[in-house]
Amino acid sequence: MSHRRGPGRAYVALADALAAGTLLVDEMSDGAVVPNVLVENAGALSALILFGEEIGGARRGRIANATSLVAPGARAMIDVSCVERGRCRHLEGRGARGDHCFASLALRRKMAAAVAAARARSGRFRTDQSQVWDEVDERLRAARVRSTAAAYADYVESREAALAELARSFALLERQVGFVAALGDEILGLEVIGRPEVFARAFGGLLRSWAVDAVEGAPATAPPPESFGPEPHAFLEALGATGASAPSLGPGVDLRLEAPALSGCGLLAGDLVHLVAFAVREG
């Protein structure tokens, strides 16, 4: 996907903000069981937190329930889901490393549906935490991974060799801002970030998010044959026929996509900041 600069605000990837020490993450005052973390941006640019992205710095592994921007000088409460039952041994310093960890396609698709339902009921960006933990537990069990913290990061680490091998087949294009993902002859969905330099920073982690189910051979990954074929045109056309918007967790507008054969979410802030869309089973 080619890039066309719009009037939207500038922002940096979460990984870069954490590595620079300009984004501070802390627990809520009532402890690490609350489905929120506090973030404070001391940087000169907004920090982008992507839906399903691991947020380092808290005492347990957390992933964001929605895409949000944290403005310079702002202190914000971010809705998150826990993907690590025990106390964290992994997260400190992870933002300074290469690729951030993102939840798998299958887990993000479940989370998006749960958040959409919660938004309709209460306006909150909440997931079904039990569903998230069940997904993590099942991944660890099926992969035969022993994780003292019951951490999703341990599952991903166990699949790193296969993911790295698959990732070598994909090259980042100049000024690329997104991709359409397919498995065999079926479209799975797409992911877009509005600024090419931020997309490039997130590309490795996003690629692993979409690829880990294929590496695992998860049958729930593929949409039904009647939804979308091997070409992306029908899927892209369907994206334009659905959508609703509401206030986001920070600057901009939260986007929710719901249609018979697709779902998704994103963020608009003067320009498209982020969009992720999934082909889904009907019924």
KOLNULO-874742 format. One line per 2 residues: number of its first residue (from 1); their letters; for each residue x, y, z of C-alpha. Coordinates in steps of 0.2 Angstrom, whole numbers. Each point is the difference from the previous one (the first is absolute). Example, Ala and Ser with C-alpha at 12.3 -4.5 7.8 and 13.67 -1.06 7.14 Angstrom:
BEGIN
1 = AS = 62 -22 39 | 6 17 -3
END
This chain:
BEGIN
1 = MS = 0 0 0 | 7 17 -5
3 = HR = 0 15 12 | -8 17 -3
5 = RG = 4 13 14 | -16 7 8
7 = PG = -2 14 12 | 1 -11 15
9 = RA = 11 2 15 | 18 -7 2
11 = YV = 2 -15 11 | 13 -13 5
13 = AL = -1 -19 3 | -2 -6 17
15 = AD = 16 -10 -1 | 10 16 -4
17 = AL = -9 10 14 | 4 -13 13
19 = AA = 18 -2 -6 | 3 19 1
21 = GT = -7 0 17 | -13 13 -4
23 = LL = -15 -11 3 | -2 -6 18
25 = VD = -12 -14 4 | -6 -4 18
27 = EM = -14 -10 8 | -16 8 7
29 = SD = 1 5 18 | -11 -15 5
31 = GA = 12 -13 -7 | 4 -11 -15
33 = VV = -17 -9 -1 | -9 15 -7
35 = PN = -2 -1 -19 | 8 17 -3
37 = VL = 18 7 1 | 5 18 1
39 = VE = 12 8 -13 | 8 17 0
41 = NA = 8 7 -16 | 15 11 3
43 = GA = 5 1 -18 | -2 13 -13
45 = LS = -12 -11 -11 | -15 -10 3
47 = AL = 3 -18 4 | -10 -13 -10
49 = IL = -6 -16 10 | -7 -13 -12
51 = FG = -15 -12 3 | 7 -16 7
53 = EE = 18 7 3 | 9 -5 15
55 = IG = 3 15 12 | 16 -2 9
57 = GA = 3 8 17 | -14 -7 10
59 = RR = 2 -15 13 | -9 -12 -12
61 = GR = -1 -3 -18 | -14 11 -7
63 = IA = -6 3 -18 | -10 16 -5
65 = NA = -19 -3 -3 | 0 14 -13
67 = TS = 11 11 -10 | 3 17 8
69 = LV = 11 15 -1 | 8 8 16
71 = AP = 3 18 -3 | 16 9 6
73 = GA = -1 4 18 | -15 -10 2
75 = RA = -4 -13 14 | -13 -13 -6
77 = MI = -8 -16 7 | 1 -13 -13
79 = DV = -12 -15 -1 | 10 -16 -1
81 = SC = -2 -19 2 | 12 -11 10
83 = VE = 9 -14 -10 | 11 -5 15
85 = RG = -7 -7 16 | 16 0 10
87 = RC = 11 14 5 | 10 6 -15
89 = RH = 18 -6 -4 | 0 6 -18
91 = LE = -6 17 -3 | 14 11 7
93 = GR = 10 7 -14 | -10 -8 -14
95 = GA = -4 16 -8 | 18 3 -3
97 = RG = 1 -16 -11 | -5 -3 -17
99 = DH = -18 -6 -4 | -13 3 13
101 = CF = -12 -14 4 | -18 0 -7
103 = AS = -14 -11 4 | -4 -13 -14
105 = LA = -12 3 -13 | -13 -12 8
107 = LR = 2 8 17 | -1 18 -7
109 = RK = -16 -5 -10 | -8 -7 16
111 = MA = 5 16 10 | -7 11 -14
113 = AA = -17 -8 1 | 0 1 19
115 = VA = 5 19 0 | -13 4 -13
117 = AA = -13 -8 12 | 6 9 15
119 = RA = 0 16 -10 | -18 -2 -4
121 = RS = -5 -4 18 | 10 12 10
123 = GR = 12 10 -12 | 15 -8 8
125 = FR = 15 -9 -9 | -2 -16 10
127 = TD = 3 -18 -5 | -5 -17 7
129 = QS = 16 -3 11 | -5 -18 3
131 = QV = -1 -3 -19 | 17 8 -2
133 = WD = 8 -11 14 | -8 -15 -7
135 = EV = 7 3 -17 | 18 3 8
137 = DE = -2 -16 10 | -5 -10 -15
139 = RL = 14 6 -10 | 13 -4 13
141 = RA = -8 -18 2 | -1 -4 -18
143 = AR = 18 6 -3 | 6 -10 16
145 = VR = 8 16 7 | 4 1 18
147 = ST = -3 17 6 | 1 4 19
149 = AA = -9 17 -4 | -12 -8 -12
151 = AY = 5 14 -12 | -5 2 -18
153 = AD = 18 7 -4 | 7 -18 5
155 = YV = -11 -8 -13 | 5 12 -14
157 = ES = 19 -2 5 | -3 -19 -2
159 = RE = -5 3 -18 | 13 13 -4
161 = AA = 11 -11 -11 | -15 -5 -11
163 = LA = -6 18 0 | 18 7 -5
165 = EL = 1 -12 -14 | -17 5 -7
167 = AR = 4 18 2 | 15 -1 -11
169 = SF = -12 -2 -15 | -7 17 3
171 = AL = 9 16 -4 | -5 18 5
173 = LE = -3 11 -14 | 5 18 -1
175 = RQ = -13 11 8 | -12 -15 3
177 = VG = -14 4 12 | -9 -17 0
179 = FV = -4 -17 -6 | -14 -12 -5
181 = AA = 2 -17 8 | -5 -16 -8
183 = LG = 1 -19 4 | 0 -11 -15
185 = DE = -14 6 -11 | -9 10 14
187 = IL = 1 18 5 | 3 2 19
189 = GL = 0 18 2 | 11 16 -1
191 = EV = 10 11 12 | 4 18 -4
193 = IG = 10 14 10 | -1 17 -8
195 = RP = 18 5 1 | 13 -11 -9
197 = EV = 14 3 13 | -11 -7 14
199 = FA = -7 -14 -11 | 18 -5 -3
201 = RA = 4 0 19 | -15 -11 3
203 = FG = 1 -11 -15 | 10 -15 8
205 = GL = -12 -1 14 | -16 1 -10
207 = LR = 7 -13 -12 | 2 -12 14
209 = SW = -18 4 6 | -7 -5 -16
211 = AV = 12 -14 -3 | 0 -10 16
213 = DA = -17 -8 -3 | 6 -6 -17
215 = VE = 16 -7 8 | -11 -8 13
217 = GA = -12 -7 -14 | -14 7 10
219 = PA = -16 -5 -10 | -10 15 8
221 = TA = 11 12 -10 | -7 -3 -17
223 = PP = -17 8 -4 | -13 -10 -9
225 = PE = 1 -3 -18 | -16 10 -4
227 = SF = 7 17 8 | 15 6 -11
229 = GP = 10 -8 -13 | 19 2 -4
231 = EP = -1 18 -7 | -2 14 13
233 = HA = -12 11 -10 | -16 -7 7
235 = FL = 7 1 18 | 5 18 -3
237 = EA = -16 5 -8 | -9 -7 16
239 = LG = 10 11 11 | -7 15 -8
241 = AT = -18 -6 4 | 1 -1 19
243 = GA = 6 10 15 | -4 10 15
245 = SA = 10 13 10 | 0 6 18
247 = PS = 13 9 11 | 16 -9 2
249 = LG = 11 -3 16 | 10 16 -5
251 = PG = 1 12 -15 | -10 -5 -15
253 = VD = -15 -11 -4 | -2 -19 4
255 = LR = -6 -10 -15 | -10 -16 1
257 = LE = -3 -11 -16 | -15 -12 1
259 = AP = -7 -10 -15 | -6 -17 -4
261 = AL = 17 -6 -6 | 13 12 8
263 = SG = 4 9 16 | 13 12 6
265 = CG = 5 16 9 | 12 15 -2
267 = LL = 3 18 4 | -2 16 -10
269 = AG = 9 16 5 | -1 12 -14
271 = DL = 6 -14 -11 | -1 -19 1
273 = VH = 12 -5 14 | -4 -19 1
275 = LV = -12 -12 -7 | -1 -19 3
277 = AF = -14 -10 -8 | -3 -19 0
279 = AV = -10 -12 -11 | -12 -9 12
281 = RE = -11 -15 0 | -18 3 -3
283 = G = -12 -7 13
END
